Amino acid sequence: MANTYIQIGSTVTIGSGGSSTIDFTSIPNTYTDLILVMSGRLTTSGYDGTPWVVGAISLNGTVIASGKLLFGTGSASGSDNNAQAAFISDTDATANTFSSMSMYLPNYQSSNNKSISLDVVTENNGTASLLGLQAILSTVTSAITSITLTSNGSGAFAQYTTAALYGIKNS
Amino acid sequence: MTIPTAIEVNCATGEVTERPLTAEEIAQRDADAAAYEAQKAQEEAEAQAKATAKASARAKLAALGLTEDEIAAL
């Protein structure tokens, strides 16, 4: 990896009590793009009985405006308009399995709306699993200084969920 | 009841702290989740209504004497 791919802050590892929100704050303005990677699981079941659930992503405290998702489950495929994002394994998935998510936020210091691309794969030793690609729009027009991941509903990010933020320079 | 917590990474210092969510943050989180579930429920209801209307239309066409192949060709 190029030496411009630099970790910002520290890697978060969720402890035994779980946590509802992961918040990266005071993001410096010294990079061109940002990448957030997460290995995650929730402590609750989703409302629909599938082994995954969505959570919210906020930039500078503002939840993303919209998202277009393409997904496949192994037996079906589809699309969804979704103002939430980041499919993540929940308690309907096989015990101790986690989803892997990567979120790319280019040109995060722009004074225009922000585009985010997100890819995610859930792990599940069962009949249903999911991979998804999502295009996300944020209407935040200031430089991004914080990124917040929020678990869905009453759930929390489970123990051993990890998240890390990286900065990328164009030179 | 356990109070949900937030983990904050200060990217300037690298410091990681954990704190309880504020009442406002909990309310916002619950509202976001409720809005999402309401949106999904509405989409599912619309899809079900469309499927029901389609089945009804096919039944009426069949009652008029059209075959399944003829209905499918429409």
gemmi code that builds the backbone of each chain (N, CA, C; Angstrom):
import gemmi

chains = {
    "A": [
        ("MET", (0.848, -1.196, 0.000), (0.000, 0.000, 0.000), (0.884, 1.246, 0.000)),
        ("ALA", (0.436, 2.228, -0.715), (1.199, 3.484, -0.789), (1.358, 4.098, 0.598)),
        ("ASN", (2.426, 4.825, 0.778), (2.658, 5.406, 2.097), (1.726, 6.577, 2.387)),
        ("THR", (0.827, 6.876, 1.454), (-0.160, 7.920, 1.711), (-1.420, 7.354, 2.366)),
        ("TYR", (-1.449, 6.050, 2.571), (-2.598, 5.395, 3.200), (-2.267, 5.295, 4.681)),
        ("ILE", (-2.781, 6.237, 5.438), (-2.317, 6.414, 6.816), (-3.488, 6.319, 7.782)),
        ("GLN", (-3.316, 5.552, 8.844), (-4.392, 5.454, 9.829), (-4.524, 6.756, 10.608)),
        ("ILE", (-5.761, 7.175, 10.795), (-6.065, 8.393, 11.547), (-6.653, 7.978, 12.894)),
        ("GLY", (-6.112, 8.513, 13.956), (-6.622, 8.162, 15.276), (-6.253, 6.737, 15.636)),
        ("SER", (-7.171, 6.056, 16.317), (-6.895, 4.713, 16.815), (-7.962, 3.753, 16.315)),
        ("THR", (-7.631, 2.486, 16.306), (-8.620, 1.462, 15.990), (-9.546, 1.280, 17.189)),
        ("VAL", (-10.839, 1.286, 16.905), (-11.821, 1.056, 17.967), (-12.097, -0.435, 18.058)),
        ("THR", (-12.034, -0.975, 19.235), (-12.468, -2.351, 19.488), (-13.508, -2.297, 20.589)),
        ("ILE", (-14.707, -2.757, 20.255), (-15.803, -2.654, 21.218), (-15.611, -3.663, 22.349)),
        ("GLY", (-15.844, -3.200, 23.556), (-15.675, -4.039, 24.737), (-16.899, -4.874, 25.051)),
        ("SER", (-16.872, -5.539, 26.169), (-17.891, -6.529, 26.505), (-19.284, -5.938, 26.672)),
        ("GLY", (-19.379, -4.668, 26.992), (-20.683, -4.061, 27.186), (-21.363, -3.621, 25.905)),
        ("GLY", (-20.641, -3.680, 24.772), (-21.195, -3.173, 23.522), (-21.235, -1.657, 23.526)),
        ("SER", (-21.516, -1.082, 22.377), (-21.633, 0.371, 22.279), (-22.542, 0.718, 21.112)),
        ("SER", (-23.374, 1.730, 21.293), (-24.368, 2.071, 20.287), (-23.820, 2.944, 19.178)),
        ("THR", (-22.746, 3.660, 19.454), (-22.236, 4.637, 18.503), (-20.714, 4.589, 18.467)),
        ("ILE", (-20.178, 4.678, 17.268), (-18.735, 4.833, 17.089), (-18.521, 6.161, 16.380)),
        ("ASP", (-17.741, 7.005, 16.985), (-17.639, 8.387, 16.529), (-16.166, 8.762, 16.322)),
        ("PHE", (-15.802, 9.079, 15.086), (-14.462, 9.594, 14.819), (-14.568, 11.119, 14.737)),
        ("THR", (-13.892, 11.803, 15.628), (-14.000, 13.259, 15.681), (-12.648, 13.908, 15.403)),
        ("SER", (-12.688, 15.213, 15.202), (-11.469, 16.009, 14.966), (-10.638, 15.418, 13.831)),
        ("ILE", (-11.316, 15.025, 12.759), (-10.600, 14.468, 11.601), (-9.781, 15.592, 10.967)),
        ("PRO", (-8.494, 15.402, 10.793), (-7.654, 16.484, 10.271), (-7.911, 16.737, 8.782)),
        ("ASN", (-7.489, 17.901, 8.333), (-7.732, 18.284, 6.936), (-6.509, 18.046, 6.062)),
        ("THR", (-5.692, 17.110, 6.436), (-4.413, 16.906, 5.762), (-4.439, 15.804, 4.716)),
        ("TYR", (-5.621, 15.285, 4.427), (-5.720, 14.191, 3.450), (-6.654, 14.605, 2.319)),
        ("THR", (-6.698, 13.757, 1.289), (-7.591, 14.007, 0.161), (-8.892, 13.210, 0.317)),
        ("ASP", (-8.741, 11.920, 0.641), (-9.895, 11.031, 0.780), (-9.839, 10.320, 2.134)),
        ("LEU", (-10.959, 9.744, 2.507), (-11.017, 8.954, 3.745), (-11.567, 7.554, 3.443)),
        ("ILE", (-11.069, 6.583, 4.181), (-11.626, 5.230, 4.131), (-11.917, 4.791, 5.555)),
        ("LEU", (-13.135, 4.315, 5.774), (-13.485, 3.756, 7.079), (-13.754, 2.270, 6.883)),
        ("VAL", (-13.098, 1.441, 7.638), (-13.316, -0.006, 7.542), (-13.835, -0.521, 8.878)),
        ("MET", (-14.732, -1.479, 8.789), (-15.317, -2.011, 10.026), (-15.549, -3.510, 9.901)),
        ("SER", (-15.286, -4.207, 10.949), (-15.713, -5.589, 11.117), (-16.738, -5.553, 12.237)),
        ("GLY", (-17.991, -5.847, 11.923), (-19.012, -5.548, 12.915), (-20.111, -6.568, 13.050)),
        ("ARG", (-20.749, -6.480, 14.196), (-21.912, -7.314, 14.512), (-22.770, -6.541, 15.511)),
        ("LEU", (-24.093, -6.765, 15.457), (-24.982, -6.114, 16.418), (-25.439, -7.088, 17.497)),
        ("THR", (-25.881, -6.525, 18.603), (-26.304, -7.340, 19.745), (-27.788, -7.650, 19.713)),
        ("THR", (-28.466, -7.240, 18.652), (-29.909, -7.422, 18.595), (-30.310, -8.011, 17.257)),
        ("SER", (-31.546, -8.420, 17.154), (-32.071, -8.934, 15.907), (-32.648, -7.794, 15.088)),
        ("GLY", (-32.554, -7.912, 13.782), (-33.208, -6.935, 12.925), (-34.712, -7.138, 12.957)),
        ("TYR", (-35.461, -6.166, 12.492), (-36.919, -6.251, 12.577), (-37.495, -7.257, 11.603)),
        ("ASP", (-36.736, -7.626, 10.571), (-37.307, -8.428, 9.492), (-36.856, -9.882, 9.512)),
        ("GLY", (-36.094, -10.283, 10.515), (-35.716, -11.680, 10.627), (-34.545, -12.101, 9.766)),
        ("THR", (-34.014, -11.195, 8.954), (-32.837, -11.526, 8.154), (-31.588, -11.430, 9.030)),
        ("PRO", (-30.512, -12.096, 8.603), (-29.316, -12.073, 9.465), (-28.497, -10.794, 9.324)),
        ("TRP", (-29.122, -9.717, 8.911), (-28.408, -8.460, 8.831), (-29.360, -7.312, 9.154)),
        ("VAL", (-28.818, -6.216, 9.437), (-29.622, -5.059, 9.785), (-28.829, -3.831, 9.354)),
        ("VAL", (-29.487, -2.716, 9.251), (-28.780, -1.518, 8.825), (-28.529, -0.598, 10.017)),
        ("GLY", (-27.619, 0.299, 9.819), (-27.358, 1.329, 10.804), (-27.232, 2.662, 10.094)),
        ("ALA", (-27.035, 3.690, 10.838), (-26.978, 5.020, 10.246), (-25.534, 5.513, 10.200)),
        ("ILE", (-25.251, 6.279, 9.163), (-23.968, 6.954, 9.045), (-24.234, 8.452, 9.049)),
        ("SER", (-23.511, 9.155, 9.863), (-23.640, 10.609, 9.915), (-22.286, 11.242, 9.624)),
        ("LEU", (-22.328, 12.341, 8.888), (-21.142, 13.161, 8.652), (-21.369, 14.496, 9.343)),
        ("ASN", (-20.449, 14.902, 10.152), (-20.589, 16.155, 10.916), (-21.925, 16.207, 11.650)),
        ("GLY", (-22.406, 15.062, 12.102), (-23.640, 15.021, 12.868), (-24.903, 14.958, 12.045)),
        ("THR", (-24.783, 14.965, 10.713), (-25.960, 14.923, 9.841), (-26.054, 13.564, 9.170)),
        ("VAL", (-27.189, 12.893, 9.374), (-27.383, 11.571, 8.781), (-27.385, 11.697, 7.263)),
        ("ILE", (-26.817, 10.722, 6.580), (-26.766, 10.755, 5.115), (-28.159, 10.970, 4.537)),
        ("ALA", (-28.194, 11.637, 3.384), (-29.481, 12.028, 2.811), (-30.147, 10.888, 2.082)),
        ("SER", (-29.378, 10.095, 1.354), (-29.991, 9.023, 0.579), (-28.933, 8.009, 0.189)),
        ("GLY", (-29.400, 6.846, -0.224), (-28.485, 5.810, -0.666), (-29.171, 4.902, -1.669)),
        ("LYS", (-28.409, 4.399, -2.597), (-28.911, 3.429, -3.573), (-28.108, 2.151, -3.393)),
        ("LEU", (-28.803, 1.087, -3.072), (-28.132, -0.165, -2.729), (-28.439, -1.232, -3.766)),
        ("LEU", (-27.412, -1.936, -4.191), (-27.569, -3.172, -4.960), (-27.061, -4.295, -4.081)),
        ("PHE", (-27.842, -5.380, -3.988), (-27.414, -6.441, -3.087), (-27.723, -7.816, -3.673)),
        ("GLY", (-27.014, -8.799, -3.182), (-27.262, -10.192, -3.516), (-27.181, -11.012, -2.258)),
        ("THR", (-28.037, -12.022, -2.161), (-28.078, -12.836, -0.949), (-27.600, -14.262, -1.193)),
        ("GLY", (-27.235, -14.587, -2.412), (-26.887, -15.957, -2.741), (-28.031, -16.668, -3.424)),
        ("SER", (-29.259, -16.274, -3.106), (-30.423, -16.864, -3.759), (-31.292, -15.805, -4.431)),
        ("ALA", (-31.033, -14.571, -4.146), (-31.822, -13.497, -4.732), (-30.950, -12.251, -4.849)),
        ("SER", (-31.406, -11.338, -5.656), (-30.701, -10.064, -5.761), (-31.740, -8.964, -5.796)),
        ("GLY", (-31.321, -7.754, -5.563), (-32.286, -6.683, -5.572), (-31.639, -5.338, -5.402)),
        ("SER", (-32.469, -4.368, -5.224), (-31.995, -3.011, -5.010), (-32.890, -2.343, -3.989)),
        ("ASP", (-32.408, -1.258, -3.446), (-33.167, -0.593, -2.401), (-32.764, 0.873, -2.354)),
        ("ASN", (-33.751, 1.704, -2.123), (-33.466, 3.101, -1.802), (-33.457, 3.209, -0.286)),
        ("ASN", (-32.393, 3.731, 0.239), (-32.223, 3.584, 1.679), (-31.472, 4.775, 2.233)),
        ("ALA", (-32.105, 5.434, 3.196), (-31.430, 6.556, 3.834), (-30.574, 6.099, 5.008)),
        ("GLN", (-30.508, 4.788, 5.197), (-29.552, 4.254, 6.149), (-28.583, 3.373, 5.379)),
        ("ALA", (-27.612, 2.845, 6.022), (-26.555, 2.171, 5.296), (-25.878, 1.141, 6.169)),
        ("ALA", (-24.817, 0.578, 5.606), (-23.922, -0.263, 6.381), (-24.594, -1.509, 6.914)),
        ("PHE", (-25.008, -2.390, 6.037), (-25.548, -3.666, 6.482), (-24.547, -4.360, 7.386)),
        ("ILE", (-25.042, -4.940, 8.430), (-24.155, -5.523, 9.428), (-24.827, -6.759, 10.008)),
        ("SER", (-24.049, -7.771, 10.318), (-24.614, -9.011, 10.854), (-25.313, -8.743, 12.187)),
        ("ASP", (-26.455, -9.419, 12.394), (-27.142, -9.277, 13.675), (-27.295, -10.652, 14.318)),
        ("THR", (-28.104, -10.741, 15.351), (-28.173, -11.988, 16.108), (-28.919, -13.086, 15.376)),
        ("ASP", (-29.507, -12.786, 14.215), (-30.075, -13.841, 13.394), (-28.992, -14.541, 12.575)),
        ("ALA", (-27.803, -13.958, 12.539), (-26.681, -14.599, 11.844), (-26.008, -15.597, 12.788)),
        ("THR", (-25.240, -16.484, 12.201), (-24.514, -17.478, 12.991), (-23.719, -16.795, 14.101)),
        ("ALA", (-23.713, -17.421, 15.267), (-23.017, -16.830, 16.420), (-21.571, -16.506, 16.083)),
        ("ASN", (-21.154, -15.382, 16.561), (-19.754, -14.952, 16.452), (-19.298, -14.651, 15.023)),
        ("THR", (-20.234, -14.503, 14.104), (-19.839, -14.089, 12.763), (-20.011, -12.575, 12.643)),
        ("PHE", (-19.172, -11.984, 11.824), (-19.146, -10.538, 11.684), (-19.254, -10.165, 10.206)),
        ("SER", (-19.693, -8.962, 9.947), (-19.689, -8.456, 8.578), (-18.477, -7.549, 8.394)),
        ("SER", (-18.059, -7.454, 7.132), (-16.937, -6.587, 6.788), (-17.448, -5.456, 5.920)),
        ("MET", (-17.136, -4.236, 6.291), (-17.640, -3.076, 5.575), (-16.497, -2.106, 5.287)),
        ("SER", (-16.519, -1.527, 4.111), (-15.540, -0.513, 3.751), (-16.279, 0.668, 3.137)),
        ("MET", (-15.972, 1.832, 3.603), (-16.661, 3.038, 3.143), (-15.632, 4.040, 2.618)),
        ("TYR", (-15.777, 4.446, 1.384), (-14.815, 5.367, 0.776), (-15.458, 6.742, 0.619)),
        ("LEU", (-14.808, 7.736, 1.163), (-15.320, 9.105, 1.113), (-14.274, 9.994, 0.425)),
        ("PRO", (-14.413, 10.207, -0.886), (-13.428, 11.017, -1.589), (-13.653, 12.511, -1.375)),
        ("ASN", (-12.585, 13.251, -1.488), (-12.656, 14.715, -1.489), (-13.460, 15.239, -0.301)),
        ("TYR", (-13.108, 14.805, 0.883), (-13.936, 15.078, 2.060), (-13.871, 16.528, 2.525)),
        ("GLN", (-12.943, 17.303, 1.946), (-12.870, 18.719, 2.322), (-13.644, 19.619, 1.352)),
        ("SER", (-14.310, 19.006, 0.413), (-15.053, 19.758, -0.595), (-16.154, 20.612, 0.036)),
        ("SER", (-16.497, 21.692, -0.641), (-17.613, 22.529, -0.199), (-18.907, 22.147, -0.905)),
        ("ASN", (-18.911, 21.003, -1.554), (-20.111, 20.494, -2.219), (-20.667, 19.285, -1.455)),
        ("ASN", (-21.818, 18.771, -1.928), (-22.326, 17.516, -1.374), (-21.253, 16.438, -1.476)),
        ("LYS", (-21.347, 15.453, -0.613), (-20.344, 14.384, -0.592), (-20.941, 13.077, -1.133)),
        ("SER", (-20.142, 12.396, -1.924), (-20.508, 11.064, -2.398), (-19.703, 10.030, -1.636)),
        ("ILE", (-20.358, 8.958, -1.273), (-19.700, 7.866, -0.555), (-20.009, 6.571, -1.290)),
        ("SER", (-19.015, 5.739, -1.443), (-19.274, 4.379, -1.925), (-18.983, 3.422, -0.786)),
        ("LEU", (-19.829, 2.425, -0.675), (-19.741, 1.512, 0.473), (-19.904, 0.083, -0.029)),
        ("ASP", (-19.040, -0.787, 0.407), (-19.243, -2.213, 0.110), (-19.241, -2.997, 1.412)),
        ("VAL", (-20.058, -4.040, 1.423), (-20.215, -4.801, 2.659), (-20.510, -6.261, 2.330)),
        ("VAL", (-20.004, -7.129, 3.145), (-20.300, -8.557, 3.048), (-20.619, -9.055, 4.449)),
        ("THR", (-21.749, -9.744, 4.593), (-22.051, -10.344, 5.896), (-21.582, -11.788, 5.888)),
        ("GLU", (-21.159, -12.243, 7.026), (-20.731, -13.624, 7.174), (-21.842, -14.364, 7.892)),
        ("ASN", (-22.235, -15.516, 7.376), (-23.311, -16.264, 8.003), (-23.236, -17.704, 7.549)),
        ("ASN", (-23.078, -18.619, 8.462), (-23.024, -20.028, 8.117), (-24.445, -20.571, 8.044)),
        ("GLY", (-25.207, -20.058, 7.089), (-26.594, -20.448, 6.932), (-27.005, -20.266, 5.487)),
        ("THR", (-28.291, -20.292, 5.244), (-28.759, -20.221, 3.863), (-28.699, -18.820, 3.303)),
        ("ALA", (-28.697, -17.831, 4.135), (-28.724, -16.460, 3.640), (-27.488, -15.696, 4.095)),
        ("SER", (-26.883, -15.066, 3.139), (-25.841, -14.107, 3.466), (-26.008, -12.962, 2.493)),
        ("LEU", (-25.202, -11.970, 2.604), (-25.448, -10.799, 1.786), (-24.161, -10.107, 1.431)),
        ("LEU", (-24.106, -9.647, 0.173), (-23.082, -8.676, -0.188), (-23.796, -7.509, -0.829)),
        ("GLY", (-23.287, -6.343, -0.598), (-23.961, -5.156, -1.102), (-22.987, -4.072, -1.511)),
        ("LEU", (-23.418, -3.318, -2.489), (-22.696, -2.116, -2.895), (-23.664, -0.954, -2.804)),
        ("GLN", (-23.230, 0.117, -2.216), (-24.146, 1.220, -1.997), (-23.502, 2.536, -2.393)),
        ("ALA", (-24.264, 3.326, -3.129), (-23.870, 4.703, -3.438), (-24.648, 5.619, -2.511)),
        ("ILE", (-23.958, 6.491, -1.824), (-24.576, 7.309, -0.774), (-24.342, 8.787, -1.069)),
        ("LEU", (-25.370, 9.573, -0.794), (-25.258, 11.021, -0.917), (-25.393, 11.662, 0.458)),
        ("SER", (-24.458, 12.529, 0.747), (-24.573, 13.372, 1.937), (-24.669, 14.815, 1.473)),
        ("THR", (-25.577, 15.548, 2.095), (-25.760, 16.945, 1.702), (-24.935, 17.897, 2.568)),
        ("VAL", (-24.021, 17.357, 3.308), (-23.120, 18.204, 4.096), (-22.134, 18.882, 3.133)),
        ("THR", (-22.085, 20.180, 3.167), (-21.250, 20.914, 2.213), (-20.021, 21.552, 2.861)),
        ("SER", (-19.755, 21.202, 4.071), (-18.532, 21.674, 4.724), (-17.531, 20.524, 4.797)),
        ("ALA", (-16.297, 20.848, 5.110), (-15.289, 19.809, 5.259), (-15.700, 18.835, 6.359)),
        ("ILE", (-15.473, 17.564, 6.127), (-15.903, 16.561, 7.099), (-14.877, 16.475, 8.233)),
        ("THR", (-15.368, 16.676, 9.435), (-14.504, 16.583, 10.614), (-14.935, 15.463, 11.556)),
        ("SER", (-16.099, 14.882, 11.291), (-16.509, 13.743, 12.128), (-17.340, 12.755, 11.322)),
        ("ILE", (-17.173, 11.503, 11.629), (-17.967, 10.415, 11.036), (-18.511, 9.579, 12.187)),
        ("THR", (-19.825, 9.341, 12.142), (-20.471, 8.598, 13.221), (-21.210, 7.396, 12.651)),
        ("LEU", (-20.966, 6.248, 13.227), (-21.715, 5.039, 12.906), (-22.654, 4.761, 14.066)),
        ("THR", (-23.937, 4.597, 13.771), (-24.918, 4.361, 14.826), (-25.625, 3.046, 14.576)),
        ("SER", (-25.720, 2.223, 15.583), (-26.400, 0.939, 15.448), (-27.897, 1.160, 15.310)),
        ("ASN", (-28.567, 0.185, 14.760), (-29.988, 0.316, 14.503), (-30.813, 0.093, 15.769)),
        ("GLY", (-31.794, 0.937, 15.989), (-32.768, 0.738, 17.055), (-32.132, 0.553, 18.420)),
        ("SER", (-32.604, -0.480, 19.120), (-32.121, -0.694, 20.479), (-30.823, -1.485, 20.524)),
        ("GLY", (-30.313, -1.859, 19.366), (-29.108, -2.676, 19.340), (-27.852, -1.878, 19.594)),
        ("ALA", (-26.785, -2.612, 19.786), (-25.475, -1.998, 19.967), (-24.463, -2.788, 19.157)),
        ("PHE", (-23.357, -2.154, 18.852), (-22.270, -2.891, 18.232), (-21.728, -3.890, 19.254)),
        ("ALA", (-21.582, -5.118, 18.806), (-21.216, -6.185, 19.726), (-19.731, -6.154, 20.068)),
        ("GLN", (-19.402, -6.835, 21.136), (-18.006, -6.968, 21.548), (-17.183, -7.515, 20.380)),
        ("TYR", (-16.007, -6.994, 20.245), (-15.023, -7.369, 19.209), (-15.305, -6.726, 17.858)),
        ("THR", (-16.374, -5.938, 17.758), (-16.513, -5.099, 16.572), (-15.325, -4.130, 16.522)),
        ("THR", (-14.766, -3.963, 15.352), (-13.642, -3.027, 15.226), (-13.932, -2.027, 14.117)),
        ("ALA", (-13.374, -0.853, 14.240), (-13.500, 0.178, 13.212), (-12.218, 0.996, 13.179)),
        ("ALA", (-11.819, 1.360, 11.972), (-10.599, 2.148, 11.818), (-10.767, 3.117, 10.661)),
        ("LEU", (-10.166, 4.265, 10.779), (-10.263, 5.303, 9.757), (-8.876, 5.561, 9.166)),
        ("TYR", (-8.850, 5.698, 7.830), (-7.585, 5.937, 7.143), (-7.713, 7.172, 6.261)),
        ("GLY", (-6.613, 7.882, 6.131), (-6.544, 9.015, 5.232), (-5.706, 8.683, 4.018)),
        ("ILE", (-6.108, 9.230, 2.871), (-5.374, 9.002, 1.632), (-5.034, 10.364, 1.027)),
        ("LYS", (-3.787, 10.512, 0.627), (-3.356, 11.752, -0.034), (-3.217, 11.480, -1.528)),
        ("ASN", (-3.402, 12.521, -2.294), (-3.259, 12.349, -3.739), (-1.836, 12.623, -4.186)),
        ("SER", (-0.952, 12.786, -3.241), (0.455, 13.005, -3.622), (1.347, 12.530, -2.486)),
    ],
    "B": [
        ("MET", (-32.307, -0.538, 33.340), (-32.028, -0.546, 31.915), (-30.635, -0.002, 31.677)),
        ("THR", (-29.900, -0.688, 30.809), (-28.548, -0.247, 30.493), (-28.592, 0.991, 29.610)),
        ("ILE", (-27.826, 1.980, 29.967), (-27.767, 3.190, 29.146), (-26.809, 2.947, 27.992)),
        ("PRO", (-27.266, 3.134, 26.740), (-26.362, 2.924, 25.608), (-25.198, 3.911, 25.655)),
        ("THR", (-24.095, 3.456, 25.118), (-22.887, 4.271, 25.172), (-22.393, 4.609, 23.770)),
        ("ALA", (-21.544, 5.586, 23.726), (-20.868, 5.972, 22.490), (-19.369, 5.886, 22.721)),
        ("ILE", (-18.668, 5.404, 21.694), (-17.215, 5.392, 21.748), (-16.719, 6.467, 20.800)),
        ("GLU", (-15.883, 7.324, 21.312), (-15.401, 8.447, 20.517), (-13.893, 8.352, 20.358)),
        ("VAL", (-13.460, 8.464, 19.097), (-12.036, 8.504, 18.788), (-11.683, 9.930, 18.402)),
        ("ASN", (-10.863, 10.566, 19.173), (-10.378, 11.899, 18.818), (-9.198, 11.718, 17.878)),
        ("CYS", (-9.421, 12.044, 16.601), (-8.390, 11.769, 15.602), (-7.191, 12.700, 15.744)),
        ("ALA", (-7.357, 13.792, 16.454), (-6.226, 14.705, 16.657), (-5.272, 14.167, 17.720)),
        ("THR", (-5.840, 13.516, 18.726), (-5.005, 13.048, 19.836), (-4.861, 11.532, 19.868)),
        ("GLY", (-5.740, 10.827, 19.159), (-5.731, 9.373, 19.219), (-6.428, 8.822, 20.445)),
        ("GLU", (-6.935, 9.703, 21.271), (-7.583, 9.264, 22.509), (-8.945, 8.628, 22.220)),
        ("VAL", (-9.232, 7.520, 22.872), (-10.517, 6.838, 22.734), (-11.254, 6.938, 24.062)),
        ("THR", (-12.457, 7.455, 24.024), (-13.245, 7.587, 25.244), (-14.620, 6.965, 25.048)),
        ("GLU", (-15.206, 6.505, 26.112), (-16.555, 5.952, 26.080), (-17.428, 6.755, 27.025)),
        ("ARG", (-18.620, 7.114, 26.550), (-19.526, 7.929, 27.363), (-20.959, 7.463, 27.125)),
        ("PRO", (-21.853, 7.731, 28.075), (-23.265, 7.417, 27.857), (-23.872, 8.351, 26.809)),
        ("LEU", (-24.796, 7.824, 26.008), (-25.497, 8.681, 25.056), (-26.363, 9.683, 25.817)),
        ("THR", (-26.504, 10.865, 25.250), (-27.411, 11.839, 25.843), (-28.848, 11.459, 25.507)),
        ("ALA", (-29.780, 12.025, 26.250), (-31.198, 11.745, 25.978), (-31.559, 12.150, 24.554)),
        ("GLU", (-30.969, 13.244, 24.103), (-31.246, 13.710, 22.737), (-30.727, 12.707, 21.711)),
        ("GLU", (-29.551, 12.167, 21.938), (-28.976, 11.194, 21.009), (-29.794, 9.909, 20.985)),
        ("ILE", (-30.282, 9.482, 22.150), (-31.106, 8.279, 22.204), (-32.412, 8.508, 21.452)),
        ("ALA", (-33.005, 9.673, 21.649), (-34.266, 9.984, 20.963), (-34.060, 10.021, 19.454)),
        ("GLN", (-32.958, 10.606, 19.013), (-32.680, 10.689, 17.583), (-32.465, 9.307, 16.983)),
        ("ARG", (-31.743, 8.480, 17.717), (-31.488, 7.121, 17.249), (-32.790, 6.341, 17.120)),
        ("ASP", (-33.655, 6.453, 18.123), (-34.934, 5.754, 18.075), (-35.813, 6.279, 16.942)),
        ("ALA", (-35.762, 7.605, 16.736), (-36.567, 8.199, 15.667), (-36.078, 7.737, 14.302)),
        ("ASP", (-34.774, 7.670, 14.124), (-34.216, 7.208, 12.848), (-34.619, 5.765, 12.573)),
        ("ALA", (-34.544, 4.931, 13.596), (-34.901, 3.528, 13.422), (-36.391, 3.384, 13.115)),
        ("ALA", (-37.222, 4.166, 13.804), (-38.671, 4.094, 13.567), (-39.006, 4.570, 12.159)),
        ("ALA", (-38.326, 5.613, 11.715), (-38.581, 6.127, 10.368), (-38.188, 5.100, 9.318)),
        ("TYR", (-37.091, 4.422, 9.557), (-36.653, 3.407, 8.596), (-37.659, 2.267, 8.542)),
        ("GLU", (-38.082, 1.794, 9.691), (-39.027, 0.683, 9.709), (-40.364, 1.086, 9.098)),
        ("ALA", (-40.784, 2.326, 9.314), (-42.025, 2.799, 8.707), (-41.888, 2.845, 7.192)),
        ("GLN", (-40.716, 3.289, 6.726), (-40.479, 3.338, 5.279), (-40.541, 1.940, 4.676)),
        ("LYS", (-39.890, 0.981, 5.349), (-39.890, -0.396, 4.848), (-41.300, -0.978, 4.862)),
        ("ALA", (-42.056, -0.698, 5.918), (-43.416, -1.219, 6.013), (-44.283, -0.655, 4.893)),
        ("GLN", (-44.096, 0.632, 4.601), (-44.862, 1.246, 3.515), (-44.510, 0.626, 2.171)),
        ("GLU", (-43.218, 0.414, 1.944), (-42.793, -0.189, 0.679), (-43.365, -1.602, 0.529)),
        ("GLU", (-43.360, -2.349, 1.627), (-43.889, -3.712, 1.565), (-45.395, -3.699, 1.326)),
        ("ALA", (-46.097, -2.740, 1.939), (-47.545, -2.637, 1.742), (-47.857, -2.272, 0.299)),
        ("GLU", (-47.075, -1.371, -0.262), (-47.287, -0.981, -1.662), (-47.033, -2.154, -2.597)),
        ("ALA", (-45.978, -2.901, -2.314), (-45.662, -4.060, -3.151), (-46.759, -5.111, -3.050)),
        ("GLN", (-47.299, -5.308, -1.852), (-48.374, -6.286, -1.662), (-49.640, -5.840, -2.380)),
        ("ALA", (-49.953, -4.548, -2.292), (-51.148, -4.031, -2.974), (-51.015, -4.197, -4.482)),
        ("LYS", (-49.823, -3.977, -4.997), (-49.584, -4.125, -6.435), (-49.756, -5.581, -6.852)),
        ("ALA", (-49.226, -6.496, -6.039), (-49.346, -7.925, -6.350), (-50.803, -8.371, -6.304)),
        ("THR", (-51.540, -7.857, -5.335), (-52.960, -8.206, -5.215), (-53.738, -7.700, -6.426)),
        ("ALA", (-53.447, -6.462, -6.842), (-54.142, -5.893, -8.006), (-53.814, -6.675, -9.268)),
        ("LYS", (-52.569, -7.099, -9.366), (-52.164, -7.867, -10.549), (-52.888, -9.205, -10.596)),
        ("ALA", (-52.973, -9.885, -9.456), (-53.668, -11.172, -9.402), (-55.144, -11.011, -9.728)),
        ("SER", (-55.728, -9.931, -9.243), (-57.139, -9.659, -9.522), (-57.361, -9.421, -11.004)),
        ("ALA", (-56.446, -8.668, -11.607), (-56.579, -8.381, -13.036), (-56.460, -9.654, -13.866)),
        ("ARG", (-55.516, -10.508, -13.466), (-55.339, -11.757, -14.208), (-56.590, -12.642, -14.078)),
        ("ALA", (-57.182, -12.664, -12.892), (-58.387, -13.464, -12.684), (-59.551, -12.951, -13.534)),
        ("LYS", (-59.651, -11.640, -13.638), (-60.734, -11.064, -14.451), (-60.524, -11.353, -15.930)),
        ("LEU", (-59.271, -11.293, -16.352), (-58.991, -11.616, -17.746), (-59.302, -13.083, -18.038)),
        ("ALA", (-58.939, -13.943, -17.078), (-59.230, -15.367, -17.259), (-60.739, -15.613, -17.315)),
        ("ALA", (-61.476, -14.845, -16.498), (-62.935, -14.988, -16.491), (-63.542, -14.556, -17.819)),
        ("LEU", (-62.844, -13.693, -18.533), (-63.307, -13.254, -19.849), (-62.994, -14.273, -20.939)),
        ("GLY", (-62.232, -15.305, -20.564), (-61.944, -16.374, -21.517), (-60.526, -16.378, -22.049)),
        ("LEU", (-59.669, -15.467, -21.601), (-58.284, -15.465, -22.071), (-57.513, -16.627, -21.449)),
        ("THR", (-56.640, -17.229, -22.219), (-55.790, -18.288, -21.674), (-54.614, -17.660, -20.918)),
        ("GLU", (-53.909, -18.504, -20.165), (-52.731, -18.011, -19.428), (-51.688, -17.466, -20.388)),
        ("ASP", (-51.509, -18.142, -21.534), (-50.538, -17.668, -22.517), (-50.938, -16.302, -23.063)),
        ("GLU", (-52.238, -16.139, -23.305), (-52.713, -14.851, -23.835), (-52.551, -13.741, -22.795)),
        ("ILE", (-52.822, -14.066, -21.547), (-52.646, -13.060, -20.484), (-51.177, -12.696, -20.348)),
        ("ALA", (-50.313, -13.719, -20.412), (-48.879, -13.452, -20.278), (-48.355, -12.636, -21.440)),
        ("ALA", (-49.004, -12.752, -22.597), (-48.541, -12.026, -23.781), (-48.922, -10.549, -23.741)),
        ("LEU", (-49.805, -10.162, -22.839), (-50.250, -8.754, -22.798), (-49.139, -7.820, -22.344)),
    ],
}
model = gemmi.Model(1)
for chain_id, residues in chains.items():
    chain = gemmi.Chain(chain_id)
    for i, (resn, *xyz) in enumerate(residues, 1):
        res = gemmi.Residue()
        res.name, res.seqid = resn, gemmi.SeqId(i, " ")
        for name, pos in zip(("N", "CA", "C"), xyz):
            atom = gemmi.Atom()
            atom.name, atom.element = name, gemmi.Element(name[0])
            atom.pos, atom.b_iso = gemmi.Position(*pos), 0.0
            res.add_atom(atom)
        chain.add_residue(res)
    model.add_chain(chain)
structure = gemmi.Structure()
structure.add_model(model)
structure.setup_entities()
